[in-house]
Amino acid sequence: MKGITKRFGELAANDSVDLDVGEGEVVALLGENGAGKSTLMKILYGFQSPDSGTIEIEGKPVRFSSPRDAMASSIGMVFQQFSLIPALTVRENLQLAYPDLPMVPARGGGRDERLLAHLKRLAPDLDPSALVADIPVGQMQLVELAKVLNLEALLVILDEPTSVLTPIETKGLHERVRQLAKEGRSVILITHKFEDVASCADRVAVMRHGKMVENRTAVGLSAQELSSLMVGGAKVVPAVRVPPPAREVPLLEVRGLTAGDVFSSVSGIDLMVAPGEILGIAGVSGNGQDVLGACVAGMREVTSGEVLLEGVAVQRGNGGVPDPTVVGFIPERPSVNGVAPDLDLSVNLALKGIPRLPFWMAGRKPSAVEALPMLEAYDVRPRDPSRRARDLSGGNLQKLVAARELSGARKLVVACYPTMGLDLSATQAVYARLFAHARDGAAVLWISEELDDLLRFAHRISVLSHGKILGTVAAEGADRNLLGRWMMGAAA
């Protein structure tokens, strides 16, 4: 890619960017949220066209007007947000993307073997007849990768591939990336994690403010050096642990909570969170975290049990819905159920206060003056209140939802993976604001797969597996091996 420039109005998302990838090479593409990484890769994958610049494959100029063009040039991309259909089987999802599929696909035979060949190598224990809704997130990602490899991709783009994986799944993915390189395939790895770079990258390319500012070998780079490259010398302020709560009287109580459906559920959940306490929920993604978070925040009906905030039932279907202005809720997938994508940033930031507006003001459009300070405080890029939410990158969408849910006074904050896809600086900033609510006396329920962060900042940790709490321990001095066994489903 040579001299790639892409503008959105006054914003230069890519400003004369150069990037090259060799055969069998793994290049880690780094940068803060909004640095231009996703735009550059969307241009390479044919989703967007550059305003200027050229793309060459094996020395020959190409021009892509759609992903189909990119795939025809052996380029495949696995996005951070999966495109699998949960109600279909693994095999059926692969069939939908297979380039040589008959009108009536049949199981068995040589065609079926070719369809499943890459999947069997990536995930030999995965049953092709299993519903996608029933498999772990780590295996979903391997299905997405198999879809790309079925297209005979020689250049594979992976967008934040380890953001939702457990340590074991992450290690497995690193091994598969290195294997792809050994086969002569090239890989561009969009990441914020030092472990991804150290484990499988040959070279790092760093973007800041739409420009390519660094391009060097990955060998010997430390985590501190990578951090400095990404933030350009700007100081990253680390979050500080909140002192333990002074009172053990619960502010939030969850009693016998049972809820969910065939796709995700919890059963018999009992939890208590004191004022000023941070209770971390650890576990492998897909074990009912989304249901637990939504029920505690009053956003989902329960089958049985109750959720009490200051002794008052708050969940849907069994009591009243809590005042949304006193409950902050960052959902597991903000792009799906945290924003109104076709509305602008001003409206999305104002959604929290709509229930309190008098009826004659309910249709009032929030002003940019009200929204701009929040965009600036949470470093949402671009800082344009008139832009639609769907125009934001995944990381900036995450920051937009955090800005809305963590601004103002809260009695309860439910944060499901609040820093997913965020760079180091943004992660620490969100942590600081999340923990500030605990310091002010709110109950914080923090659902995360970042076990190191839970051990460092939470007061207690409960492990959720297959919809049940297997155990709860004090975070300080907790046995990592014990937590790991609980996360894998071993009984307490």
N, C-alpha and C positions, 0 to 999 in steps of 0.2 A: 504494500500500500504506500503510495507516494503523494505527498502534498494534499492529503485528504482534508477538505474544509466543509463544514456543515453548520449553517446558521439557522436559528429559530428566532426570527425577528432581530432584536439587538444582541441576542445571546449567541456567541460562537461556541457551540458544543464541541466542535473539532476545529482546530486552527492549524492548518498546514501540517498534518500529522504524517509521519513516516513510520512504518512497521513492517518488518520482514520476519519470516519464519522458515527455517530450513527443514529439509526432509528428516524425519525422525527426531525432531527437536521439540522440547516442551518449553514454551515461553509463558511465564507468569505475568499477566497484565494487572498492574497495581495502580492504586490511586484512591483518593477520598471519594465519597459519594458525590456525584455531580461532576467528576473530573472529566467525563466524556468517554469512559470505557465502553459503556453499553451502546452509545450512539455509534462508536467506531465499529463495534462488532455487528450491529444491525446493518450497517452499510456493507460490511464484508459478506453478510448473509443475505443481502438483497431486500431487506425490509425497508430500507431507506436509500435514497440516491444522494451521492455527495454533490455539493454545489460546484466543487472543483477537485482535481486530483485524479489519480489513476490507480487501477488494481491490475496486477500481473500474476498469472499462474504459470509457473515454469517458464518465465520470461516472455509470455505472450499476453498482451493486453486483453482484458475482459471487461464487460459491462453488465451488471446485474440489475434487472428491473423487478425481480421477485425472488423469494427463497427457492423457487423451482429452478431458476437460472443458476443459483449458487450450488444447489444440490447436483445439477448437471455437471458442474465443475468440481465435483467430489468434495464439497464443503458441507459439513453438518454441524448443527448446534443443539446443545442440550441446555434449555433455559432453566433459570432458578425456579420459576413457576411451572410445574409440570403440566403437560397437555394430555395426560392419560384420561380415559373415561372410566370412572370408578365402577359403574354398573356392568362393564364388560370384563371378560377374562383377559389374562395376560396375552394369550394367543391371539384373541380378537383385536386387541390393541396393536399388536405387531402386524397383523394382517391389514389393518387400516392404513398403515404407513408403508407397506411393502410395495415396491415399484412394479412387480411382475405378478400381480394377483388376479386370478380368474374371477369372473362374475360370481360364481358359486364356489368359494374355497372349500376344500375338503381336508379332513385330517389324515395324517399318515402320508406315506410315499415320499419321494425325493423332494417335492416342492415344500412339504411341511418340514423336512429335515433342514433344508436351506433356510427356511423362515426362522427356525429355532436354533440354528448353529451358533450364532454369536451369543445368544442368551444362555445356552448350556455352558459355554465357556466362561461367561461372566458370573452366572449364578446357577451352578449345577444342581442345587437342591430346590430350586424354585419350580413349582408345579405350573405348567402353562395353562392349565384349566382353572387355576385359582382366580377369583375375582380380584381386580386391582384394589378394590376397597378393603380387602382383607389382608393385604400384604404390607409389611413395614415400609417406611419411607425410603430406607436404604435400598430396598429391592425395587421400589418404584423408579429410583434413579437409574438402576441398572437396566430396567426395561426401556427407559428413554434412551440410554446409550446404545442398547441393542437395536433400537429403531434406526438410529443414525448409522450404525455400522452396517445394517442391512442395505443401506443406500450406497455402500462401498465408499464411504467418506475417507478421504486421505488426509483431510485437515478437519480436526474435531475441536469445536469451541465449547468449553464447559464454563457456565456462568455460576459462580459461587457454589460449586458442587458439594462442598462439605458443610454448608451452613445448617443443614438439618440432620446430619449424620452423627451417630455415636462414635466414640474413639475407635472401636473395633471396625465399624463400617468405614470410617475415614482411612484407616490403615489399609483396608482392602481396596479402596478406590485408588489410593496412591500406587499400590502395586499394579493395578490394572492400567493406570496412566503410563507407568514405566513400560509395561508390556506393549502398549500401543506404540510407543516410541521405538521399541526394539523391532517391531514389525515394519517400521519405516513410515508409520503415520505421524503426522505433526499435530501438536496439541497447543491451543491457546487457553490458558487457565486464568479466568477472571477470579481474583480472590483478594481477601483482606488478611488471610491467616499465614503467619510465619511457618507453621507446620507444613502447609501445602507447598510453599516455596522450598523449604529445606528438604522435603521428602522426594520431590519429583521434578523440580524445575531445573532446566539448564541455564536459563537466562531470565532476567527480569526487565520489563519495560514499564516505566512509571509515567503516569499522566497527572498533570495538575492544571486545573482551569482550562481544559480543552487542548493543552499542548503536551507533546511528548518531551519530557525533561530529562529522563535517564534511560539508558539502555546498556546493561552490563551483565557479566556472568553472575550466576546465582551462587557459585561456589564461594564459601567462606563468609557470606553475608550474615550478620547477626540480626536478631530481632530488633535491636535498637537502631541499627543502620537502616533496616527496611522502614521502620517507623519514621525516621528522619527523612528518608527519601520521599515518602508519601505526603508528609505534612509540610515539607520544604522548610524545615527549621522551626516551624511554629511549635510552641510549647503545648504538650498534651497534659492537661491537669487530671491526675488520677482521682477516681472516686475514693471516698473515705468511709470506712465501716461505721455504722451507726451503733452507739452504745446499746446494750440490752435494755429491754423495756423495764420501767420501774414497777409496773403493776402486772400481775398475772391474770387479773380479771379479764375474761375474753371480751373483745369488741366485736369480733366475728366468730360465729359458731356455725358449723356444718354438722348436721345430725342425720345419720342414716341416709345420706343422699344417694338416690338411685335415679338414673335418667339416661336418655340416649336412644339409639336405634341399632339396626343390624350393622351399620358402618362404624359406629363409635359409641361407647357407653361407659358409665361408671356404676358401681354397685356398693351400697353400704358404706359410703364415705363419711368418716367422722374427723373433723378438724377444728382446732381453736386457734385464733390469732389475737394476741393482746394488743392494746393500743401501743403504737410505736414499735411493733414487732414485724420482722420480715421472715415469713415462712416460705422457704424454697420448696418447690415441687420438682423433683428429679425423675427422670424416666426416659425410655426410648420413645420417640415421637410415634403417635398412632395408638397410644394406650389409654385414650380417653381424656387427654389433657384439654382438648377443645371443648368437650362437654362440661368438664369440671369448671373451667374458666367462665363459660357462658352462663352456667347455672348460678354460680356464686355472684356474678355481676348482675343477675336478674334479667338476663337476655334470653333465657331458654326455660321452658317448662320442665318440671321434675315429675317423675313417676311416683316417688314416695320420698319421705324425709323432708327436711326443712333447712333453710338457710336463714340465719338470724343476724341482723346488724343492730347492735345496741339492744338486743332482746326482741326486736320486731322482725317478723317474717317478711322477706323481701322478694322471694322468687316468684316468677310467673306461675300461674295455675294453682297456687296454694298460698294466697295472701296478696300482698300488694307489690307493685313494681316500685323499686326504690327511686328516689329523686335522682335523676341522672347527673345532676350537678354536684352531688356529694360522692359519686362513685366514678372512678376512672377505670376504663376498660380498654386495654390494648389487645385485640383479638389475635388468634394464631395466624390468620391470613388477612392482613389489613386491606390488601388489594381486592379481596372478595367481599368481606363483610365489615370493613372499617371506613370506607369512603363511598361517596356518590361520585363515580368516575366522570360523569358528564357535567358535573357542576364545578364551578371554579373554586380556588383555594380559599377565598374569603368565606364562601358559604359552607364549605366543609369544616372550616375552623369554628364556625358559629353554630354548628348543629347541636352542640352540647347545651346551649342556652335557650333553644327554641321553646321547650316546654314551659319556661318561666315567663315568656313574653305575653303581654296581654293580647287578646284576640285581634285588636285593631293594628298591632305591630307584627303579627305573625308572618306577613308577607314582605316585611321590610328587608331589602337586600343589605347585608353587612357592607360597610365601607372598607376600602383598602387601608385607610388609616388605622382601623381596628385590627386588621390581619397582619400588617407588615411587621409590627414588633414581635409577634409570635414566630413568623417566618425567619426573622433575623436571629431571635434567641435560640432557635433550634437548627439554624443553618440549613433551612430548606432551600434547595436550588432548583430552578431559578426563583428568586424572591419576587415573583410577580403574582400578586393576589388575583389577577384576572385570568391566569392560566387554568386550564382544566386539570383536575386531579389525574386523569388518565395520561397526561403528558409527562408526568414525573417518572423518574427511574424508581426501581424497587426500593433502594435505600432512602431516597428522598420521600417516597410515599410512607415509609416506616416512620421517618422523622415527622411528617405532617400529622400522622395519627398520634404520635407521642406528644406533639405540641398541644393538640387539642385535649387529650386525656390527662396530661400531667400539669396543665396550667390551672391555677386557681386552687382553692382549698378543697381537700378531699378527706372523707372519713375512711374510705376503703379504696384501694387500688389493686386491680387484678391485671397483672402484666404477663401475657403469654408470649414468650420469646421476643421481648421488647427491643433487642438489639440485632435481630436477624438481618444479615446483609449490610450491617453498618461497619464503617471503618473504625480504627482505634480511637480517634479523637471523638467521633460521634457517639461511640459506645460509652466512653467515660462520661460524656456530657449527659446522656440519657440516664445512666446509672446515678449520677449525682442528683438529678431532679427526682428520680424515683425514690432514692433513699431519703431525700429531703422531706418527703411526705411522711415517712416513718418517724423522722426526727421531730416532726410537728404533731405526732400522735396518731397518725392514720394506721390502720391495719393494712399490710402489704402482702398479697399472695403473689409470689413470683414463680412462674412456670418457666423452666429453662432446661436445656441439654448441656449447658456450659457448667459441668460439675466443678471445675476449678473456681469459677466465679461464685457459685453457690456456697462452696466451702469458705471462700474468702469474705463474703459480704452478708450472707443470710445468718439468722440467729438459730433457726432449726431447719432441718431438711426432712421432708417426707418423700418416700419413693412410691410412685404410681406405676403399677404393672398390671396389664390386662384388666384395667378398670377398677383395681382395688389398691388400697394403701397397704403396702407390705411392711412398713416400719417407719418410725420417726426417731431422729437422733439430734442432739445438739450439733451444730455445724462445726464449732471450734473443737478440734481434736478428733473429728469423726474418722472412722475406719473406712478408707476409700474402697478397700476390697469388699467389705460388707455391703457398702452402697452399690458396688458393681454387681454383686450377686443378686441383690434385690432387684436391680434394674433388668437383669436377665431373667427374673421370674422366680428365683429361689425363695422359699418361704422364710419368714423371719424366725 
